[in-house]
Amino acid sequence: AGSAGIAVLEELCAQGERAVAADDVDAAVALNARFHATIMELAGNAVLAELAGQVDRRVRWYYTPIARQRGRQSWIEHRELIAAIADRDEQRATALMREHTEHTRTSYHARRRS
């Protein structure tokens, strides 16, 4: 991603942080989806971006229940991911995305159990 792409990610992240601070769950979840879609688009993976958009519309219910629980930490993780992308550190970005996805998955399952 070039500087324009990084700027888009930064702006989406700032909007997401504001949504969390305002306790606007719907906006935070929508911005999260836009953030992830933008990463896929910037990576040049149009097929994955299209598939992710289709999946997002079907599984938004999965993210919404944990949006408050994961909210602030999720956007901190997004900031770390932006930094790795800006540094062109593919290995770090990959590891951060795996951790980010795992944190969301474990949060969802922990909430279901409680």
C-alpha positions as CSV (number, residue, x, y, z in Angstrom):
1,A,0.0,0.0,0.0
2,G,1.2,3.4,-0.9
3,S,0.8,6.6,1.2
4,A,-2.8,7.1,-0.1
5,G,-3.8,3.6,0.9
6,I,-2.3,4.0,4.3
7,A,-4.1,7.3,4.7
8,V,-7.4,5.6,3.9
9,L,-6.7,2.9,6.5
10,E,-5.7,5.6,9.1
11,E,-9.0,7.4,8.5
12,L,-11.1,4.3,8.7
13,C,-9.3,3.4,12.0
14,A,-10.0,6.9,13.4
15,Q,-13.6,6.6,12.4
16,G,-13.8,3.2,14.1
17,E,-12.2,4.5,17.3
18,R,-14.7,7.3,17.4
19,A,-17.6,4.9,16.9
20,V,-16.3,2.8,19.8
21,A,-16.0,5.9,22.0
22,A,-19.5,6.9,21.1
23,D,-20.7,3.3,21.8
24,D,-22.1,3.1,18.2
25,V,-21.9,-0.6,17.7
26,D,-23.5,-0.6,14.3
27,A,-21.0,2.0,13.0
28,A,-18.0,0.2,14.6
29,V,-19.0,-3.1,13.0
30,A,-19.6,-1.5,9.6
31,L,-16.3,0.3,9.8
32,N,-14.5,-2.9,10.8
33,A,-15.8,-4.5,7.6
34,R,-14.7,-1.6,5.5
35,F,-11.3,-1.6,7.1
36,H,-10.7,-5.3,6.3
37,A,-12.1,-4.9,2.8
38,T,-9.8,-2.0,2.2
39,I,-6.8,-4.1,3.2
40,M,-7.8,-6.8,0.8
41,E,-8.3,-4.2,-2.0
42,L,-4.9,-2.6,-1.3
43,A,-3.3,-6.0,-1.4
44,G,-4.6,-6.3,-5.0
45,N,-6.7,-9.4,-4.1
46,A,-10.0,-8.4,-5.8
47,V,-11.4,-12.0,-5.6
48,L,-10.8,-12.2,-1.9
49,A,-12.2,-8.7,-1.4
50,E,-15.4,-9.6,-3.3
51,L,-15.8,-12.9,-1.4
52,A,-15.2,-11.2,1.9
53,G,-17.9,-8.7,1.1
54,Q,-20.3,-11.5,0.4
55,V,-19.4,-13.3,3.6
56,D,-19.6,-10.1,5.6
57,R,-23.2,-9.5,4.7
58,R,-24.0,-13.0,5.9
59,V,-22.0,-13.2,9.1
60,R,-22.2,-9.7,10.5
61,W,-24.2,-11.3,13.4
62,Y,-21.0,-13.0,14.4
63,Y,-19.2,-9.7,15.1
64,T,-22.0,-7.6,16.5
65,P,-22.3,-9.4,19.8
66,I,-18.6,-8.9,20.7
67,A,-18.2,-5.4,19.2
68,R,-18.4,-3.8,22.6
69,Q,-16.1,-6.4,24.3
70,R,-13.5,-6.3,21.5
71,G,-14.1,-2.7,20.5
72,R,-11.2,-0.6,21.7
73,Q,-8.7,-3.5,21.6
74,S,-9.7,-4.4,18.1
75,W,-8.9,-0.9,16.8
76,I,-5.6,-1.0,18.7
77,E,-4.8,-4.2,16.7
78,H,-5.9,-2.4,13.5
79,R,-3.4,0.4,14.3
80,E,-0.6,-2.2,14.7
81,L,-1.6,-3.7,11.4
82,I,-1.5,-0.4,9.6
83,A,2.0,0.2,11.0
84,A,3.2,-3.2,9.7
85,I,1.7,-2.5,6.3
86,A,3.3,1.0,6.2
87,D,6.6,-0.6,7.1
88,R,6.0,-3.2,4.3
89,D,6.6,-5.9,6.9
90,E,4.7,-8.7,5.3
91,Q,5.6,-11.3,8.0
92,R,4.6,-9.0,10.9
93,A,1.3,-8.0,9.1
94,T,0.5,-11.6,8.5
95,A,1.2,-12.5,12.2
96,L,-0.9,-9.6,13.4
97,M,-3.8,-10.4,11.2
98,R,-3.8,-14.0,12.4
99,E,-3.7,-12.9,16.0
100,H,-6.4,-10.3,15.4
101,T,-8.7,-13.0,13.8
102,E,-7.9,-15.4,16.6
103,H,-8.8,-12.8,19.3
104,T,-12.1,-12.2,17.6
105,R,-12.8,-15.9,17.4
106,T,-12.0,-16.7,21.0
107,S,-14.0,-13.6,22.2
108,Y,-17.0,-14.8,20.3
109,H,-16.8,-18.4,21.6
110,A,-16.2,-17.1,25.2
111,R,-19.3,-15.0,25.0
112,R,-21.4,-17.9,23.7
113,R,-20.3,-20.1,26.6
114,S,-21.2,-17.4,29.2
